[in-house]
Amino acid sequence: MKTNTKQLAAARRAMETIAAREGISVEEVRREISRAILMAQPRDAGIVSEIPCADAIPTPEELIAYCAERIQRERRNSPRPRK
């Protein structure tokens, strides 16, 4: 999966929504997500390395886009519950 411009823009909007909801800046949201990525790097290097990114470590936008795409793919591939 390659992250595209549309997915990155959606990730930025998601961070803006979180910032507004939490009463903090978008930059603070980015810092917190970046910190979580760095903390996961040593323990979960395999998972972090799956995320397509321009550099060695994914940006918050790349992480959000990857997670959203993965969730959408899993929903498409999972059987629908019967009513």
Secondary structure, DSSP 8 states (H G I E B T S, - for coil): ----HHHHHHHHHHHHHHHHHHTS-HHHHHHHHHHHHHHHHHHTHHHHHHS--SSSS--HHHHHHHHHHHHHHHHHHS-----
